Amino acid sequence: MDVPKDYMTTLLDHGLFASAQMLGSFLVSSSSVNLDTSPHLKAENLHAYKQALHCHRIIPKQNASAVRSSLSASTRSSSPNSFNISTVNENEVKFKIASLYFVLNENRAALVEMEGIPSKARNLQMNLLMGKLYRNSRHTRAAITCYKECLRHCPCIIEAIIALAEMGVAAKDIISLFPQTPTRGARSTFDHFDSSRWLQRYVEAQCCIASNDYKGGLEFFAELLRRFPNNIHILLEMAKVEAIIGKTEEAITDFEKVRSIDPYVITYMDEYAMLLKLKSDNSKLHRLVHDLLNIDPNRPEVFVALSVLWERRDERGALSYIEKSIRIDERHIPGYIMKGNIYLSMNRPEAAVVAFRGAQQLRPDLRSYQGLVRSYLAISNIKEALYAAREAMKAMPQSAKALKLVGDVHASSTSGREKAKKFYESALRLEPGYLGAALALAELHVIEGRNGDAVTLLERYLKDWADDSLHVKLAQVFAATNMLQDALSHYHAALRINPQNEAANKGLDRLEKQLKGVDPDAPEEDEENDVEDADADQEETELL
């Protein structure tokens, strides 16, 4: 068996329900499970783990003083054995108080309670909480020690593996923590060997992602997915990475597959919301937000998704939702990314820098680097933009996206265009199918009057890419060279792919005026153009 049930029992016995849910997704999706097993039975098994997690979340929250009162009452017991009992109870009560403080984001108070528990008296659940608290307080070394202690006792604590990878612990060091010799019989030996192999692959995948080796991470996850078909956790991890590196279609496919398997998943659904907005799929975006609000309106992902939905109508309202998401979870990176993007759309690049820096402090990834470069360029701070782009290139030496970032900075000044051209070409050599670099290089050709080169470059991509931005760029190049019918054809092609493409709609409107002999820059007198989409407004208001 790929996932020994002993590990599941250990997690449930220690009250680690979130970890049990993650491990449960491996248990029910293992390819070694009898193929005749009823899908309904598998679903019921996973549902049982989710129920355990749900019960854990809805336990009434007691305040710290109430818990302390119960402790005081126990210590006043007249029983001759009360001393030993109260000692045990005291550690448990301190842990419960710390857990309450943790839920309230009062990390310092939680740490005071937990540090009052002797290290030898801490169980698995306590060590995991200590790891989270130390990490939130940026005591990285102490956090690593706690997470390692967890894995020595139970190697299948997925959240501990992820945390260690994100804090820079090498894959071999994490794997060395796993028990090397099983303690029971021949069958146990087989189970141990089998589970150890997939766990090692999982560790390697997470360490690749943490070190920005997205390609390597996706390859390991794809290998795991063959062993655990339809595994929700792996599909979500893959979709998140695909979203970060711009593989939009693949990410959307994986997110939709997750929702088809389990429509109640909230994890990473704010990432999915951002992709739907990028594709202008407003119908799916509305449905997603509606579903998330009905599942659990108190999760940070829900408020980020609300912000994504609301940004088009009310940027300030969208910003308030983002602030709520960060108040719920100060370590929720998509909240900072979305916050930075909103500030950029509000033409507040200085504030955007702060937001993207916040994301970087938690965990640098491609999007935070991209946001910083855009923000610094918006305030003409070329030096800082170049520094951020070069940092991205150092962190991701085999990334075409990082090379393009450096090119973008050089392209912002007349003297840097030749350097920009070299970086864009290098990005395309590294990743020939990278449309973003092709569009940037085409724009550079147009700026320098090489319209023919731009058209030749872009038309090479038409065979493999049904992308609205590609058609828009071709339309703009043709319009600039007065080939209006060709431009018209490509604007229409863009709108067939994405009817909401703003650049295509504006470009087409301008082009049609030119074809009619009307000055496209003349001021509008038709007041109907100012009428807002009342139906869309009402739909969004009802939802929110």
C-alpha positions as CSV (number, residue, x, y, z in Angstrom):
1,M,0.0,0.0,0.0
2,D,1.3,3.5,-0.9
3,V,0.0,5.2,2.2
4,P,0.2,3.1,5.4
5,K,-2.9,3.6,7.5
6,D,-0.8,3.7,10.6
7,Y,0.3,7.2,9.7
8,M,-3.4,8.3,9.2
9,T,-4.2,6.9,12.7
10,T,-1.3,8.8,14.2
11,L,-2.4,12.1,12.7
12,L,-6.0,11.6,13.8
13,D,-5.0,10.5,17.3
14,H,-3.0,13.7,17.7
15,G,-5.8,15.9,16.4
16,L,-3.9,16.9,13.2
17,F,-7.0,17.0,11.1
18,A,-5.7,19.3,8.4
19,S,-2.7,17.0,7.9
20,A,-5.0,13.9,7.9
21,Q,-7.1,15.5,5.2
22,M,-4.1,16.1,3.0
23,L,-2.8,12.5,3.6
24,G,-6.3,11.2,3.0
25,S,-6.3,12.5,-0.5
26,F,-3.3,10.2,-1.2
27,L,-4.9,7.3,0.5
28,V,-8.1,7.4,-1.6
29,S,-6.4,8.3,-4.9
30,S,-3.6,5.6,-4.8
31,S,-3.3,3.6,-8.0
32,S,-2.5,0.5,-5.9
33,V,-6.0,0.6,-4.4
34,N,-8.2,-2.2,-5.9
35,L,-9.6,-0.8,-9.1
36,D,-13.0,-2.4,-8.3
37,T,-13.3,-0.2,-5.2
38,S,-16.5,1.8,-5.5
39,P,-15.9,5.5,-6.3
40,H,-18.6,6.2,-3.8
41,L,-16.7,4.4,-1.1
42,K,-13.6,6.4,-1.9
43,A,-15.6,9.6,-1.7
44,E,-17.0,8.5,1.6
45,N,-13.5,7.9,3.0
46,L,-12.4,11.4,2.0
47,H,-15.6,12.9,3.3
48,A,-14.9,11.2,6.7
49,Y,-11.5,13.0,6.9
50,K,-13.2,16.3,5.9
51,Q,-15.8,15.8,8.5
52,A,-13.1,15.4,11.1
53,L,-11.5,18.7,10.0
54,H,-14.9,20.4,10.0
55,C,-15.7,19.3,13.5
56,H,-12.3,20.5,14.6
57,R,-13.0,24.0,13.1
58,I,-16.4,24.4,14.7
59,I,-15.4,23.5,18.2
60,P,-16.6,26.6,20.2
61,K,-13.8,28.9,20.9
62,Q,-13.2,29.6,24.6
63,N,-11.3,32.6,25.7
64,A,-7.9,32.2,27.4
65,S,-9.2,33.5,30.8
66,A,-12.0,30.8,30.8
67,V,-9.5,28.1,30.1
68,R,-7.2,29.4,32.9
69,S,-10.1,29.4,35.3
70,S,-10.7,25.7,34.6
71,L,-7.0,25.1,35.2
72,S,-7.2,27.0,38.6
73,A,-10.1,24.8,39.6
74,S,-8.3,21.6,38.8
75,T,-5.2,22.7,40.8
76,R,-7.3,23.4,43.8
77,S,-8.5,19.7,43.8
78,S,-8.1,18.0,47.2
79,S,-7.2,14.7,45.7
80,P,-3.8,13.4,46.8
81,N,-3.0,12.6,43.2
82,S,-4.0,16.0,41.9
83,F,-0.4,17.2,41.6
84,N,0.4,14.7,38.7
85,I,-2.9,15.3,37.1
86,S,-2.6,19.0,37.2
87,T,0.9,18.9,35.7
88,V,-0.4,17.0,32.7
89,N,-3.4,19.3,32.5
90,E,-1.3,22.4,32.7
91,N,0.6,21.5,29.6
92,E,-2.6,20.6,27.7
93,V,-4.3,23.8,28.9
94,K,-1.3,25.9,27.8
95,F,-1.5,24.3,24.4
96,K,-5.2,25.1,24.1
97,I,-4.6,28.7,25.1
98,A,-1.8,29.0,22.6
99,S,-4.1,27.5,19.9
100,L,-6.7,30.2,20.7
101,Y,-4.1,32.9,20.5
102,F,-2.8,31.4,17.2
103,V,-6.3,31.6,15.7
104,L,-6.5,35.2,16.8
105,N,-3.1,36.0,15.1
106,E,-1.6,36.8,18.5
107,N,1.6,34.9,17.8
108,R,3.7,36.5,20.6
109,A,1.1,35.5,23.3
110,A,0.8,32.1,21.8
111,L,4.6,31.6,22.0
112,V,4.7,32.6,25.6
113,E,2.3,29.9,26.4
114,M,4.0,27.2,24.3
115,E,7.5,28.0,25.6
116,G,6.2,27.3,29.1
117,I,5.8,23.7,28.1
118,P,9.0,21.7,28.6
119,S,10.4,20.4,25.3
120,K,10.3,16.8,26.4
121,A,6.6,17.1,27.3
122,R,5.6,18.4,23.8
123,N,3.7,16.0,21.6
124,L,3.4,16.0,17.8
125,Q,0.6,18.5,17.8
126,M,2.5,20.9,20.1
127,N,5.6,20.7,18.0
128,L,3.7,21.5,14.8
129,L,2.1,24.5,16.4
130,M,5.5,25.6,17.7
131,G,6.9,25.4,14.2
132,K,4.1,27.6,12.8
133,L,4.5,30.2,15.6
134,Y,8.3,30.4,15.3
135,R,8.0,30.7,11.5
136,N,5.4,33.5,11.8
137,S,7.7,35.2,14.2
138,R,10.6,34.8,11.7
139,H,12.6,32.6,14.1
140,T,13.5,30.4,11.2
141,R,16.1,28.1,12.9
142,A,13.8,27.3,15.8
143,A,10.9,26.7,13.4
144,I,13.0,24.2,11.4
145,T,13.9,22.3,14.5
146,C,10.2,21.9,15.5
147,Y,9.2,20.8,12.0
148,K,12.0,18.3,11.8
149,E,10.9,16.9,15.2
150,C,7.5,16.4,13.7
151,L,8.8,14.4,10.7
152,R,11.0,12.2,12.9
153,H,7.8,11.0,14.6
154,C,5.5,10.9,11.5
155,P,7.0,11.5,8.1
156,C,3.6,11.9,6.4
157,I,2.9,15.4,7.9
158,I,2.6,17.1,4.5
159,E,2.4,20.7,6.0
160,A,5.7,20.1,7.8
161,I,7.4,19.0,4.5
162,I,6.1,22.1,2.7
163,A,7.2,24.4,5.5
164,L,10.8,23.0,5.6
165,A,11.1,23.2,1.8
166,E,9.9,26.8,1.8
167,M,12.4,27.7,4.5
168,G,15.2,26.4,2.3
169,V,16.0,23.0,3.9
170,A,17.5,20.7,1.2
171,A,15.5,17.7,0.0
172,K,18.2,15.2,1.2
173,D,18.1,16.7,4.7
174,I,14.3,16.3,4.9
175,I,14.4,12.8,3.5
176,S,17.0,11.8,6.1
177,L,14.4,12.5,8.8
178,F,12.2,9.7,7.6
179,P,12.4,6.4,9.6
180,Q,14.8,4.1,7.7
181,T,13.9,0.8,9.3
182,P,10.3,-0.3,10.0
183,T,9.5,-1.9,13.3
184,R,7.0,-4.6,12.2
185,G,7.1,-7.7,10.0
186,A,7.5,-8.3,6.3
187,R,4.3,-6.6,5.2
188,S,5.4,-3.5,7.1
189,T,8.7,-3.6,5.3
190,F,7.0,-3.4,2.0
191,D,4.6,-0.7,3.1
192,H,7.5,1.4,4.4
193,F,9.5,1.0,1.2
194,D,6.6,1.8,-1.0
195,S,5.5,4.9,1.0
196,S,9.0,6.2,1.4
197,R,9.5,6.3,-2.4
198,W,6.5,8.5,-3.1
199,L,7.2,10.7,-0.1
200,Q,10.8,11.3,-1.4
201,R,9.3,12.4,-4.8
202,Y,6.9,14.7,-3.0
203,V,9.8,16.3,-1.0
204,E,11.8,16.7,-4.1
205,A,8.8,18.4,-5.9
206,Q,8.2,20.9,-3.0
207,C,12.0,21.7,-2.8
208,C,12.1,22.4,-6.5
209,I,9.1,24.8,-6.3
210,A,10.6,26.5,-3.2
211,S,13.8,27.1,-5.1
212,N,11.9,28.5,-8.1
213,D,12.7,25.4,-10.2
214,Y,9.1,25.3,-11.4
215,K,9.8,23.0,-14.4
216,G,11.5,20.4,-12.1
217,G,8.7,20.6,-9.6
218,L,6.0,20.1,-12.2
219,E,7.8,17.0,-13.5
220,F,7.9,15.5,-10.0
221,F,4.2,16.3,-9.4
222,A,3.3,14.8,-12.8
223,E,5.1,11.6,-11.8
224,L,3.2,11.5,-8.5
225,L,-0.1,12.1,-10.3
226,R,0.4,9.0,-12.3
227,R,0.7,7.1,-9.1
228,F,-2.1,8.9,-7.4
229,P,-4.6,9.7,-10.2
230,N,-7.1,12.5,-9.5
231,N,-5.3,13.4,-6.3
232,I,-6.8,16.8,-5.3
233,H,-3.7,17.9,-3.3
234,I,-1.3,17.3,-6.2
235,L,-3.7,18.8,-8.8
236,L,-3.9,21.9,-6.7
237,E,-0.2,22.2,-6.2
238,M,0.3,21.8,-10.0
239,A,-2.4,24.4,-10.8
240,K,-0.8,26.9,-8.4
241,V,2.6,26.6,-10.0
242,E,1.1,26.7,-13.5
243,A,-0.7,29.9,-12.5
244,I,2.6,31.5,-11.2
245,I,4.5,30.8,-14.4
246,G,1.8,31.8,-16.8
247,K,0.6,28.4,-18.0
248,T,-2.9,29.8,-17.8
249,E,-4.8,27.1,-19.8
250,E,-3.1,24.2,-18.0
251,A,-3.8,25.8,-14.6
252,I,-7.5,26.4,-15.4
253,T,-7.9,22.8,-16.6
254,D,-6.4,21.5,-13.3
255,F,-8.5,23.8,-11.2
256,E,-11.7,22.8,-13.0
257,K,-10.7,19.1,-12.6
258,V,-10.4,19.7,-8.8
259,R,-13.8,21.3,-8.7
260,S,-15.3,18.5,-10.6
261,I,-13.9,16.0,-8.1
262,D,-14.7,18.0,-5.0
263,P,-16.8,21.2,-5.4
264,Y,-16.2,22.2,-1.8
265,V,-12.5,22.9,-2.1
266,I,-11.4,26.4,-1.2
267,T,-7.6,26.0,-1.2
268,Y,-6.0,28.1,-4.0
269,M,-9.4,29.0,-5.4
270,D,-8.4,32.7,-5.3
271,E,-5.6,31.8,-7.8
272,Y,-8.3,30.3,-10.0
273,A,-10.3,33.5,-9.7
274,M,-7.4,35.6,-10.9
275,L,-7.0,33.3,-14.0
276,L,-10.7,33.6,-14.8
277,K,-10.4,37.4,-14.6
278,L,-7.4,37.2,-16.9
279,K,-9.5,35.2,-19.4
280,S,-12.4,37.6,-18.9
281,D,-14.6,34.6,-18.1
282,N,-17.0,36.6,-15.9
283,S,-19.7,34.0,-15.8
284,K,-17.4,31.4,-14.2
285,L,-15.9,34.0,-11.9
286,H,-19.3,34.9,-10.6
287,R,-20.3,31.3,-10.1
288,L,-17.0,30.6,-8.3
289,V,-17.3,33.5,-5.9
290,H,-20.9,32.5,-5.2
291,D,-19.9,28.9,-4.4
292,L,-17.0,30.0,-2.2
293,L,-19.3,32.3,-0.1
294,N,-21.7,29.4,0.5
295,I,-18.9,27.1,1.5
296,D,-16.9,29.2,4.0
297,P,-17.1,33.0,3.9
298,N,-14.4,33.4,6.5
299,R,-11.4,32.1,4.5
300,P,-8.8,34.5,3.1
301,E,-9.1,32.9,-0.4
302,V,-12.8,34.0,-0.5
303,F,-12.0,37.6,0.2
304,V,-9.2,37.6,-2.5
305,A,-11.7,36.1,-5.0
306,L,-14.3,38.8,-4.0
307,S,-11.6,41.4,-4.6
308,V,-10.9,39.9,-8.1
309,L,-14.6,40.1,-8.9
310,W,-15.1,43.6,-7.5
311,E,-12.0,45.3,-9.0
312,R,-13.6,45.9,-12.4
313,R,-16.4,48.0,-10.7
314,D,-14.9,49.5,-7.6
315,E,-11.1,49.4,-7.0
316,R,-11.4,50.8,-3.5
317,G,-14.0,48.2,-2.6
318,A,-11.7,45.5,-4.0
319,L,-8.9,46.9,-1.9
320,S,-11.0,46.6,1.3
321,Y,-11.7,42.9,0.6
322,I,-7.9,42.4,0.2
323,E,-7.3,44.0,3.5
324,K,-9.8,41.6,5.1
325,S,-8.0,38.6,3.6
326,I,-4.7,39.7,5.0
327,R,-6.2,40.4,8.4
328,I,-7.5,36.8,8.4
329,D,-4.1,35.4,7.4
330,E,-1.1,37.6,7.3
331,R,0.9,35.0,5.4
332,H,-1.6,34.6,2.5
333,I,0.6,35.5,-0.5
334,P,-2.1,35.9,-3.2
335,G,-3.6,38.7,-1.0
336,Y,-0.4,40.7,-1.3
337,I,0.0,40.0,-5.1
338,M,-3.6,41.1,-5.7
339,K,-3.1,44.1,-3.5
340,G,-0.1,45.2,-5.6
341,N,-2.0,44.7,-8.8
342,I,-4.9,46.8,-7.6
343,Y,-2.5,49.6,-6.6
344,L,-0.9,49.5,-10.0
345,S,-4.3,49.8,-11.7
346,M,-5.1,52.7,-9.4
347,N,-1.8,54.4,-10.5
348,R,-0.3,54.1,-7.1
349,P,3.0,52.3,-7.9
350,E,4.7,53.3,-4.6
351,A,2.0,51.5,-2.6
352,A,2.3,48.6,-5.1
353,V,6.0,48.2,-4.2
354,V,5.1,47.8,-0.5
355,A,2.6,45.1,-1.3
356,F,4.9,43.1,-3.6
357,R,7.7,43.5,-1.1
358,G,5.3,42.0,1.5
359,A,4.8,39.0,-0.8
360,Q,8.5,38.6,-1.2
361,Q,9.2,38.6,2.5
362,L,6.9,35.6,2.9
363,R,8.2,33.7,-0.2
364,P,9.7,35.2,-3.4
365,D,8.1,33.9,-6.6
366,L,8.0,35.0,-10.2
367,R,4.9,37.2,-9.7
368,S,6.3,39.3,-6.9
369,Y,9.4,40.0,-9.0
370,Q,7.2,40.9,-12.0
371,G,5.1,43.2,-9.8
372,L,8.2,45.0,-8.4
373,V,9.6,45.5,-11.9
374,R,6.3,47.0,-13.2
375,S,6.0,49.2,-10.1
376,Y,9.5,50.6,-10.3
377,L,9.2,51.2,-14.0
378,A,5.9,53.1,-13.3
379,I,7.8,55.5,-11.1
380,S,10.8,55.6,-13.5
381,N,13.1,54.0,-10.9
382,I,15.2,52.1,-13.5
383,K,17.9,51.2,-11.0
384,E,15.6,49.4,-8.6
385,A,13.6,47.8,-11.5
386,L,16.9,46.4,-12.9
387,Y,18.0,45.2,-9.4
388,A,14.6,43.4,-8.9
389,A,14.8,41.8,-12.4
390,R,18.4,40.7,-11.9
391,E,17.4,39.2,-8.5
392,A,14.7,37.2,-10.4
393,M,17.3,36.0,-12.9
394,K,19.6,34.9,-10.1
395,A,16.8,33.1,-8.3
396,M,15.6,31.4,-11.6
397,P,18.6,31.1,-13.8
398,Q,16.8,28.8,-16.3
399,S,13.6,30.9,-16.5
400,A,12.7,32.6,-19.7
401,K,10.3,34.8,-17.7
402,A,13.2,36.1,-15.6
403,L,15.2,36.9,-18.7
404,K,12.2,38.8,-20.2
405,L,12.0,40.8,-17.0
406,V,15.5,42.1,-17.5
407,G,14.7,42.8,-21.1
408,D,11.6,44.8,-20.1
409,V,13.8,47.1,-17.9
410,H,16.3,47.7,-20.7
411,A,13.4,48.3,-23.2
412,S,12.1,51.2,-21.1
413,S,15.0,53.4,-22.2
414,T,16.1,54.3,-25.7
415,S,19.7,53.4,-24.9
416,G,18.8,50.0,-23.6
417,R,16.8,48.7,-26.6
418,E,19.6,46.7,-28.1
419,K,20.2,44.9,-24.8
420,A,16.5,44.3,-24.4
421,K,16.5,42.7,-27.8
422,K,19.2,40.3,-26.7
423,F,17.4,39.3,-23.6
424,Y,14.1,38.7,-25.4
425,E,15.9,36.6,-28.0
426,S,17.6,34.6,-25.2
427,A,14.3,34.0,-23.5
428,L,12.9,32.6,-26.8
429,R,15.9,30.4,-27.3
430,L,15.4,29.0,-23.7
431,E,11.6,28.7,-24.2
432,P,10.6,28.9,-27.9
433,G,6.9,28.8,-27.1
434,Y,7.0,31.8,-24.7
435,L,4.5,34.1,-26.2
436,G,5.2,36.9,-23.7
437,A,8.8,37.3,-24.9
438,A,7.6,37.1,-28.6
439,L,5.1,39.9,-28.0
440,A,7.7,42.1,-26.2
441,L,10.2,41.5,-29.0
442,A,7.6,42.4,-31.6
443,E,6.8,45.6,-29.8
444,L,10.5,46.5,-29.8
445,H,10.6,45.9,-33.6
446,V,7.6,48.2,-34.1
447,I,9.2,51.0,-31.9
448,E,12.3,50.8,-34.0
449,G,10.4,50.8,-37.3
450,R,10.8,47.1,-38.2
451,N,7.2,46.3,-38.7
452,G,7.9,43.5,-41.2
453,D,10.1,41.7,-38.7
454,A,7.3,42.1,-36.1
455,V,4.7,40.6,-38.4
456,T,7.0,37.7,-39.4
457,L,7.7,36.9,-35.8
458,L,4.1,37.0,-34.6
459,E,2.7,35.0,-37.5
460,R,5.0,32.1,-36.6
461,Y,3.0,31.8,-33.4
462,L,-0.4,31.8,-35.0
463,K,-0.1,28.1,-35.9
464,D,0.2,27.0,-32.3
465,W,-1.5,29.8,-30.3
466,A,-5.2,30.7,-30.3
467,D,-4.5,33.7,-28.1
468,D,-6.4,37.0,-28.2
469,S,-3.3,39.1,-27.2
470,L,-1.4,37.7,-30.2
471,H,-4.1,38.8,-32.6
472,V,-4.4,42.2,-30.9
473,K,-0.6,42.8,-31.4
474,L,-0.8,41.8,-35.0
475,A,-3.8,44.1,-35.6
476,Q,-1.9,47.0,-34.0
477,V,1.1,46.4,-36.2
478,F,-1.0,46.2,-39.4
479,A,-2.9,49.3,-38.4
480,A,0.4,51.1,-37.8
481,T,1.5,50.2,-41.4
482,N,-2.0,51.3,-42.8
483,M,-2.9,47.7,-43.7
484,L,-6.4,48.3,-42.3
485,Q,-8.2,45.2,-43.6
486,D,-5.6,42.9,-42.1
487,A,-5.9,44.8,-38.8
488,L,-9.7,44.5,-38.9
489,S,-9.4,40.7,-39.5
490,H,-7.1,40.2,-36.5
491,Y,-9.2,42.4,-34.1
492,H,-12.2,40.3,-35.0
493,A,-10.2,37.1,-34.4
494,A,-9.2,38.4,-31.0
495,L,-12.8,39.2,-30.1
496,R,-13.9,35.7,-31.2
497,I,-11.5,34.2,-28.7
498,N,-12.2,36.8,-25.9
499,P,-15.2,39.1,-26.5
500,Q,-14.2,41.1,-23.3
501,N,-10.7,42.0,-24.6
502,E,-10.5,45.8,-23.9
503,A,-7.6,46.5,-26.2
504,A,-9.3,44.7,-29.1
505,N,-12.6,46.5,-28.5
506,K,-10.9,49.9,-28.4
507,G,-8.7,49.1,-31.4
508,L,-11.7,47.9,-33.4
509,D,-13.7,51.0,-32.6
510,R,-10.8,53.2,-33.6
511,L,-10.2,51.3,-36.8
512,E,-13.9,51.3,-37.9
513,K,-13.9,55.1,-37.5
514,Q,-10.8,55.3,-39.7
515,L,-12.4,53.1,-42.4
516,K,-15.4,55.5,-42.3
517,G,-13.2,58.5,-42.7
518,V,-13.9,59.8,-39.2
519,D,-11.1,61.2,-37.0
520,P,-10.7,58.5,-34.3
521,D,-9.2,61.1,-31.9
522,A,-12.2,63.5,-32.1
523,P,-14.1,63.9,-28.8
524,E,-17.2,61.8,-28.3
525,E,-20.6,63.6,-28.2
526,D,-22.8,60.5,-27.8
527,E,-23.8,60.4,-24.2
528,E,-24.9,56.7,-24.5
529,N,-21.3,55.8,-24.3
530,D,-21.4,56.7,-20.6
531,V,-24.2,54.4,-19.7
532,E,-23.0,51.6,-17.4
533,D,-23.9,48.0,-17.5
534,A,-26.8,48.1,-15.0
535,D,-27.5,44.4,-15.2
536,A,-23.9,43.5,-14.3
537,D,-24.0,46.0,-11.5
538,Q,-27.2,44.6,-10.1
539,E,-25.8,41.0,-10.4
540,E,-22.6,41.9,-8.5
541,T,-24.5,43.9,-5.8
542,E,-26.8,41.0,-5.1
543,L,-23.9,38.6,-4.9
544,L,-21.9,40.8,-2.4
